[in-house]
Amino acid sequence: MLYKALAAGDGEAVSKLVTSNNNLEWRYNGPPQCQYMMRALTGHHQQRKPEDRKFRFKTSRITAFRDRVIVEGWDGLDAYCVHVWTLKMDGSHPVIAEFREYFNTWLAVIVRSYGKEVRVWQSEPRLHRNRSLPDIVLAI
């Protein structure tokens, strides 16, 4: 729903999906000029040229695990991203409370349970398999 609302430019729908106290925790791993989702969520993309305002992120895989939603996708041919949303309950419905964006990075999600680490998810950036991408492990 979030990506559809952003593509439609529906700020009201986006605001219903994010924590109501406007206190979204943000973490970003990548070059400063590529903070695409931050600009889209805050409305700063509206300050760009009209052809650069369109929300172009295309999801290739969405996975939910516990209170996290992991979204893998592309913003054009060169910008591969993994988004990790942490959800919390706001009354009777879940909202996004934390957002992590990983730009052009292989990401593995590890869960520690009973003293053992279990890999529960790993990114698959198909178009970048032959390129050197840094590895990041996200432990939850």
Z-matrix of the N, CA and C atoms (Angstrom, degrees):
N
C 1 1.446
C 2 1.525 1 111.14
N 3 1.345 2 116.38 1 -37.34
C 4 1.460 3 119.37 2 -178.52
C 5 1.524 4 111.41 3 -62.15
N 6 1.305 5 117.70 4 -48.16
C 7 1.457 6 121.11 5 -176.66
C 8 1.527 7 111.05 6 -67.03
N 9 1.320 8 117.32 7 -35.73
C 10 1.467 9 120.33 8 176.36
C 11 1.528 10 110.49 9 -65.53
N 12 1.335 11 116.99 10 -42.05
C 13 1.465 12 120.58 11 179.39
C 14 1.525 13 110.91 12 -65.11
N 15 1.333 14 117.57 13 -40.63
C 16 1.461 15 120.61 14 178.27
C 17 1.528 16 110.77 15 -65.29
N 18 1.335 17 117.32 16 -41.31
C 19 1.469 18 120.97 17 179.34
C 20 1.523 19 111.41 18 -64.34
N 21 1.338 20 116.70 19 -33.53
C 22 1.459 21 121.17 20 179.92
C 23 1.531 22 112.18 21 -84.19
N 24 1.329 23 117.13 22 -7.54
C 25 1.458 24 120.22 23 -177.30
C 26 1.517 25 112.43 24 70.78
N 27 1.338 26 116.86 25 27.14
C 28 1.457 27 122.73 26 -176.21
C 29 1.534 28 110.51 27 -92.98
N 30 1.330 29 115.70 28 85.20
C 31 1.461 30 121.51 29 -178.22
C 32 1.515 31 113.53 30 -61.29
N 33 1.326 32 117.53 31 -33.84
C 34 1.462 33 120.84 32 179.25
C 35 1.527 34 110.76 33 -64.74
N 36 1.317 35 117.22 34 -43.33
C 37 1.469 36 120.67 35 178.64
C 38 1.529 37 110.55 36 -65.63
N 39 1.339 38 117.10 37 -39.72
C 40 1.464 39 120.79 38 178.24
C 41 1.524 40 109.55 39 -61.88
N 42 1.330 41 117.96 40 -45.28
C 43 1.465 42 120.91 41 -176.95
C 44 1.526 43 111.95 42 -63.11
N 45 1.325 44 118.53 43 -27.72
C 46 1.465 45 121.25 44 177.98
C 47 1.525 46 112.10 45 -73.73
N 48 1.329 47 117.58 46 -17.94
C 49 1.456 48 121.95 47 -177.63
C 50 1.526 49 112.84 48 -95.27
N 51 1.337 50 116.34 49 -11.61
C 52 1.462 51 121.87 50 -177.43
C 53 1.519 52 108.63 51 -107.97
N 54 1.323 53 116.96 52 151.78
C 55 1.457 54 122.59 53 -177.83
C 56 1.533 55 110.95 54 -45.60
N 57 1.321 56 116.55 55 135.54
C 58 1.462 57 121.97 56 -172.00
C 59 1.525 58 113.95 57 -70.83
N 60 1.324 59 117.83 58 -18.68
C 61 1.468 60 118.32 59 -179.37
C 62 1.530 61 112.27 60 -88.16
N 63 1.332 62 116.69 61 12.73
C 64 1.469 63 122.54 62 178.87
C 65 1.525 64 112.16 63 53.64
N 66 1.313 65 116.26 64 35.09
C 67 1.451 66 121.63 65 -178.64
C 68 1.523 67 109.75 66 -118.80
N 69 1.309 68 116.94 67 55.58
C 70 1.452 69 122.50 68 179.49
C 71 1.521 70 109.21 69 -73.83
N 72 1.321 71 116.43 70 121.60
C 73 1.464 72 120.47 71 177.39
C 74 1.520 73 108.06 72 -79.13
N 75 1.329 74 116.78 73 132.05
C 76 1.450 75 122.12 74 -172.78
C 77 1.522 76 110.95 75 -122.92
N 78 1.325 77 117.18 76 131.56
C 79 1.460 78 121.78 77 173.05
C 80 1.512 79 107.88 78 -133.65
N 81 1.324 80 115.65 79 135.59
C 82 1.454 81 120.54 80 -175.52
C 83 1.517 82 109.79 81 -134.89
N 84 1.334 83 116.25 82 137.33
C 85 1.456 84 121.86 83 176.22
C 86 1.527 85 107.62 84 -125.15
N 87 1.299 86 116.56 85 105.13
C 88 1.454 87 121.54 86 -179.60
C 89 1.510 88 110.22 87 160.51
N 90 1.333 89 116.97 88 -179.69
C 91 1.471 90 119.87 89 -179.97
C 92 1.527 91 111.15 90 -69.87
N 93 1.328 92 118.31 91 143.11
C 94 1.473 93 122.14 92 -176.27
C 95 1.528 94 114.12 93 -54.13
N 96 1.322 95 118.27 94 -37.09
C 97 1.457 96 120.06 95 -177.26
C 98 1.526 97 112.78 96 -70.53
N 99 1.323 98 118.29 97 -8.48
C 100 1.468 99 121.55 98 -177.16
C 101 1.532 100 112.94 99 -105.73
N 102 1.299 101 118.49 100 19.96
C 103 1.463 102 121.68 101 179.79
C 104 1.529 103 109.64 102 -77.99
N 105 1.306 104 115.38 103 61.78
C 106 1.454 105 123.35 104 -172.65
C 107 1.530 106 112.60 105 -62.57
N 108 1.327 107 117.51 106 -48.50
C 109 1.463 108 120.37 107 -177.46
C 110 1.523 109 111.67 108 -66.68
N 111 1.321 110 118.11 109 -35.57
C 112 1.459 111 120.41 110 177.49
C 113 1.525 112 109.94 111 -61.33
N 114 1.329 113 116.25 112 -43.70
C 115 1.461 114 119.64 113 178.53
C 116 1.529 115 111.28 114 -64.92
N 117 1.341 116 116.70 115 -39.27
C 118 1.469 117 120.07 116 -179.43
C 119 1.528 118 111.04 117 -67.39
N 120 1.327 119 117.74 118 -42.33
C 121 1.467 120 121.07 119 -177.29
C 122 1.524 121 112.67 120 -73.47
N 123 1.320 122 117.77 121 -29.36
C 124 1.465 123 120.17 122 -178.35
C 125 1.521 124 112.75 123 -94.37
N 126 1.325 125 117.94 124 -6.79
C 127 1.456 126 121.10 125 -179.51
C 128 1.513 127 114.02 126 86.86
N 129 1.335 128 118.16 127 1.93
C 130 1.462 129 120.41 128 -179.21
C 131 1.524 130 112.59 129 -69.54
N 132 1.328 131 118.23 130 -17.21
C 133 1.467 132 119.18 131 177.10
C 134 1.530 133 110.73 132 -68.33
N 135 1.336 134 118.40 133 -19.39
C 136 1.467 135 121.63 134 178.54
C 137 1.524 136 111.69 135 -67.91
N 138 1.342 137 117.03 136 -18.85
C 139 1.455 138 120.80 137 179.94
C 140 1.521 139 112.22 138 -81.15
N 141 1.331 140 117.76 139 -4.88
C 142 1.455 141 122.17 140 -178.13
C 143 1.523 142 110.46 141 -90.47
N 144 1.312 143 115.99 142 175.15
C 145 1.459 144 121.53 143 176.72
C 146 1.535 145 108.72 144 -60.70
N 147 1.332 146 118.36 145 148.38
C 148 1.473 147 120.88 146 -177.52
C 149 1.527 148 114.26 147 -52.42
N 150 1.325 149 118.07 148 -37.90
C 151 1.466 150 119.64 149 -179.16
C 152 1.528 151 112.51 150 -70.71
N 153 1.343 152 117.85 151 -19.04
C 154 1.465 153 121.65 152 178.53
C 155 1.520 154 112.76 153 -94.83
N 156 1.337 155 118.26 154 -3.03
C 157 1.464 156 121.55 155 -176.93
C 158 1.518 157 113.39 156 -81.89
N 159 1.308 158 117.27 157 -24.13
C 160 1.456 159 120.90 158 -174.30
C 161 1.522 160 110.95 159 -64.49
N 162 1.313 161 116.33 160 134.39
C 163 1.459 162 122.27 161 177.78
C 164 1.520 163 107.79 162 -75.40
N 165 1.340 164 117.36 163 115.10
C 166 1.453 165 121.56 164 -171.74
C 167 1.519 166 114.23 165 -109.48
N 168 1.306 167 119.26 166 0.53
C 169 1.465 168 120.99 167 -175.38
C 170 1.527 169 110.51 168 -66.76
N 171 1.318 170 115.73 169 125.69
C 172 1.469 171 122.29 170 179.46
C 173 1.525 172 108.44 171 -115.27
N 174 1.314 173 116.39 172 120.90
C 175 1.457 174 119.93 173 -178.91
C 176 1.526 175 110.42 174 -76.98
N 177 1.333 176 115.71 175 141.65
C 178 1.459 177 120.28 176 174.62
C 179 1.524 178 110.95 177 -111.89
N 180 1.350 179 116.60 178 -21.27
C 181 1.461 180 119.50 179 179.83
C 182 1.532 181 108.79 180 -161.17
N 183 1.322 182 115.88 181 135.53
C 184 1.468 183 122.49 182 176.07
C 185 1.516 184 107.75 183 -126.41
N 186 1.332 185 117.08 184 128.20
C 187 1.456 186 122.86 185 -178.88
C 188 1.520 187 108.96 186 -131.91
N 189 1.312 188 117.64 187 133.78
C 190 1.467 189 121.99 188 175.60
C 191 1.523 190 108.41 189 -107.73
N 192 1.324 191 115.52 190 135.80
C 193 1.458 192 121.31 191 177.82
C 194 1.520 193 108.15 192 -146.37
N 195 1.333 194 115.58 193 118.71
C 196 1.470 195 122.05 194 -175.71
C 197 1.516 196 109.44 195 53.32
N 198 1.337 197 117.77 196 -120.81
C 199 1.471 198 121.06 197 -179.16
C 200 1.525 199 112.00 198 -99.77
N 201 1.338 200 117.12 199 19.29
C 202 1.459 201 121.73 200 -178.81
C 203 1.531 202 110.72 201 -115.65
N 204 1.318 203 114.84 202 147.12
C 205 1.459 204 122.01 203 170.02
C 206 1.523 205 105.52 204 -122.09
N 207 1.333 206 116.50 205 125.98
C 208 1.452 207 122.13 206 -178.53
C 209 1.519 208 107.59 207 -111.48
N 210 1.330 209 115.96 208 123.78
C 211 1.465 210 121.73 209 -176.26
C 212 1.520 211 108.16 210 -122.92
N 213 1.311 212 115.12 211 126.98
C 214 1.454 213 121.73 212 179.24
C 215 1.519 214 107.55 213 -113.55
N 216 1.329 215 117.18 214 137.26
C 217 1.454 216 118.15 215 -179.11
C 218 1.511 217 113.30 216 -174.18
N 219 1.340 218 114.22 217 -168.71
C 220 1.455 219 122.58 218 -172.26
C 221 1.518 220 111.02 219 -131.66
N 222 1.314 221 115.17 220 142.68
C 223 1.466 222 122.48 221 170.36
C 224 1.523 223 105.44 222 -119.06
N 225 1.309 224 116.59 223 83.56
C 226 1.458 225 120.52 224 -173.81
C 227 1.517 226 109.89 225 84.13
N 228 1.333 227 117.54 226 -171.03
C 229 1.459 228 120.65 227 -175.65
C 230 1.514 229 113.84 228 -79.93
N 231 1.322 230 118.30 229 -26.79
C 232 1.452 231 120.53 230 -173.10
C 233 1.521 232 114.74 231 -102.15
N 234 1.304 233 118.92 232 -10.01
C 235 1.458 234 121.11 233 -173.49
C 236 1.522 235 110.77 234 -110.96
N 237 1.313 236 115.76 235 94.40
C 238 1.457 237 122.56 236 176.19
C 239 1.527 238 107.74 237 -93.09
N 240 1.329 239 118.14 238 132.67
C 241 1.464 240 120.73 239 -176.86
C 242 1.524 241 110.98 240 -137.00
N 243 1.315 242 114.44 241 150.86
C 244 1.458 243 121.97 242 168.13
C 245 1.517 244 106.38 243 -120.86
N 246 1.327 245 116.17 244 127.42
C 247 1.458 246 122.13 245 176.72
C 248 1.514 247 108.44 246 -109.41
N 249 1.312 248 117.22 247 136.42
C 250 1.456 249 122.42 248 176.36
C 251 1.523 250 107.40 249 -123.78
N 252 1.337 251 115.73 250 114.49
C 253 1.457 252 122.43 251 179.72
C 254 1.519 253 108.55 252 -101.60
N 255 1.317 254 118.26 253 133.40
C 256 1.455 255 122.47 254 171.52
C 257 1.520 256 107.33 255 -104.24
N 258 1.318 257 115.43 256 127.38
C 259 1.459 258 121.05 257 -176.90
C 260 1.517 259 110.90 258 -101.37
N 261 1.328 260 116.08 259 151.44
C 262 1.463 261 122.58 260 170.54
C 263 1.521 262 107.14 261 -140.76
N 264 1.294 263 115.99 262 160.41
C 265 1.460 264 120.18 263 179.69
C 266 1.526 265 109.95 264 -83.26
N 267 1.316 266 115.50 265 134.71
C 268 1.461 267 123.20 266 175.01
C 269 1.522 268 105.39 267 -122.74
N 270 1.315 269 116.36 268 91.92
C 271 1.461 270 119.98 269 -172.09
C 272 1.516 271 109.00 270 72.10
N 273 1.321 272 116.50 271 -117.85
C 274 1.465 273 119.83 272 -176.77
C 275 1.525 274 113.65 273 -102.53
N 276 1.340 275 118.24 274 2.16
C 277 1.459 276 118.14 275 -178.87
C 278 1.537 277 111.13 276 -132.60
N 279 1.340 278 116.75 277 150.02
C 280 1.468 279 120.19 278 179.83
C 281 1.521 280 111.04 279 -77.06
N 282 1.333 281 115.42 280 146.69
C 283 1.464 282 122.25 281 175.33
C 284 1.526 283 107.96 282 -133.23
N 285 1.321 284 115.54 283 161.63
C 286 1.460 285 121.31 284 178.53
C 287 1.524 286 108.52 285 -81.74
N 288 1.336 287 116.45 286 121.43
C 289 1.458 288 121.29 287 -178.96
C 290 1.525 289 112.27 288 -107.00
N 291 1.328 290 116.61 289 -24.21
C 292 1.461 291 120.92 290 -179.23
C 293 1.522 292 108.64 291 -142.33
N 294 1.312 293 115.49 292 141.94
C 295 1.457 294 121.58 293 178.99
C 296 1.513 295 109.07 294 -129.79
N 297 1.330 296 116.55 295 129.17
C 298 1.460 297 122.02 296 173.91
C 299 1.524 298 107.34 297 -121.81
N 300 1.321 299 115.92 298 132.90
C 301 1.462 300 120.67 299 178.36
C 302 1.515 301 108.97 300 -123.23
N 303 1.322 302 115.84 301 129.15
C 304 1.459 303 122.77 302 179.97
C 305 1.523 304 107.53 303 -118.24
N 306 1.315 305 116.78 304 119.16
C 307 1.452 306 123.35 305 -172.87
C 308 1.526 307 109.90 306 -102.43
N 309 1.349 308 117.18 307 125.97
C 310 1.469 309 123.50 308 178.62
C 311 1.526 310 112.10 309 45.58
N 312 1.329 311 115.37 310 57.33
C 313 1.455 312 122.78 311 -176.24
C 314 1.519 313 109.98 312 -140.45
N 315 1.327 314 116.44 313 138.56
C 316 1.463 315 120.33 314 167.58
C 317 1.521 316 105.95 315 -75.61
N 318 1.321 317 118.15 316 131.64
C 319 1.460 318 120.62 317 -178.29
C 320 1.517 319 109.64 318 -126.51
N 321 1.320 320 116.07 319 134.06
C 322 1.462 321 121.56 320 173.33
C 323 1.521 322 107.72 321 -121.34
N 324 1.336 323 116.69 322 135.10
C 325 1.456 324 121.97 323 178.36
C 326 1.525 325 107.10 324 -104.05
N 327 1.321 326 115.09 325 123.35
C 328 1.458 327 122.81 326 -177.35
C 329 1.527 328 108.39 327 -116.18
N 330 1.333 329 116.45 328 135.45
C 331 1.456 330 121.66 329 175.11
C 332 1.520 331 107.62 330 -114.26
N 333 1.312 332 115.88 331 129.73
C 334 1.462 333 120.23 332 176.68
C 335 1.515 334 107.70 333 -95.16
N 336 1.313 335 116.19 334 122.02
C 337 1.459 336 121.68 335 -178.03
C 338 1.519 337 109.05 336 -140.57
N 339 1.319 338 116.15 337 124.04
C 340 1.461 339 122.28 338 178.56
C 341 1.531 340 111.76 339 53.79
N 342 1.334 341 116.33 340 42.11
C 343 1.450 342 121.40 341 176.13
C 344 1.520 343 114.91 342 79.29
N 345 1.321 344 117.99 343 0.45
C 346 1.461 345 121.09 344 178.83
C 347 1.518 346 109.89 345 -115.73
N 348 1.322 347 115.22 346 149.16
C 349 1.459 348 120.01 347 176.08
C 350 1.523 349 108.87 348 -102.17
N 351 1.329 350 115.42 349 130.87
C 352 1.453 351 121.61 350 -179.16
C 353 1.519 352 108.48 351 -122.40
N 354 1.326 353 116.80 352 125.53
C 355 1.467 354 121.10 353 176.17
C 356 1.524 355 107.68 354 -78.42
N 357 1.330 356 116.60 355 117.47
C 358 1.465 357 120.30 356 -176.95
C 359 1.530 358 112.84 357 -104.45
N 360 1.338 359 116.51 358 -14.16
C 361 1.460 360 119.17 359 -178.26
C 362 1.518 361 108.82 360 -161.53
N 363 1.347 362 116.40 361 144.96
C 364 1.458 363 121.00 362 173.55
C 365 1.513 364 109.01 363 -143.80
N 366 1.326 365 115.74 364 140.90
C 367 1.459 366 120.06 365 -179.36
C 368 1.527 367 110.73 366 -69.49
N 369 1.335 368 114.16 367 158.46
C 370 1.463 369 121.24 368 -179.72
C 371 1.529 370 109.95 369 -135.66
N 372 1.324 371 118.32 370 70.49
C 373 1.469 372 120.13 371 -178.72
C 374 1.527 373 111.14 372 -75.27
N 375 1.311 374 117.19 373 82.26
C 376 1.464 375 123.12 374 -171.89
C 377 1.525 376 113.79 375 -54.48
N 378 1.316 377 117.21 376 -43.17
C 379 1.455 378 119.42 377 -177.28
C 380 1.528 379 112.75 378 -71.25
N 381 1.314 380 117.87 379 -15.04
C 382 1.462 381 121.06 380 -176.40
C 383 1.519 382 112.70 381 -112.37
N 384 1.304 383 118.54 382 17.42
C 385 1.469 384 120.73 383 -177.65
C 386 1.524 385 112.86 384 -58.75
N 387 1.314 386 118.09 385 -32.96
C 388 1.459 387 120.76 386 -177.74
C 389 1.514 388 113.10 387 -92.23
N 390 1.337 389 116.85 388 0.03
C 391 1.458 390 120.54 389 177.87
C 392 1.515 391 109.64 390 -98.11
N 393 1.287 392 115.99 391 159.21
C 394 1.458 393 121.01 392 177.26
C 395 1.532 394 108.90 393 -86.27
N 396 1.326 395 116.43 394 112.14
C 397 1.470 396 121.53 395 176.66
C 398 1.527 397 108.22 396 -116.47
N 399 1.320 398 117.80 397 138.73
C 400 1.473 399 119.06 398 178.11
C 401 1.528 400 110.85 399 -67.72
N 402 1.340 401 115.72 400 146.81
C 403 1.463 402 122.00 401 177.52
C 404 1.523 403 109.37 402 -94.63
N 405 1.316 404 116.16 403 136.87
C 406 1.453 405 121.65 404 174.47
C 407 1.513 406 107.78 405 -130.26
N 408 1.316 407 117.23 406 138.51
C 409 1.445 408 122.27 407 175.11
C 410 1.516 409 107.84 408 -109.44
N 411 1.319 410 117.18 409 124.83
C 412 1.460 411 123.01 410 177.23
C 413 1.522 412 107.24 411 -104.89
N 414 1.309 413 116.89 412 112.13
C 415 1.463 414 121.18 413 180.00
C 416 1.520 415 109.60 414 -95.97
N 417 1.328 416 116.03 415 126.18
C 418 1.467 417 119.51 416 177.83
C 419 1.511 418 109.76 417 -126.73
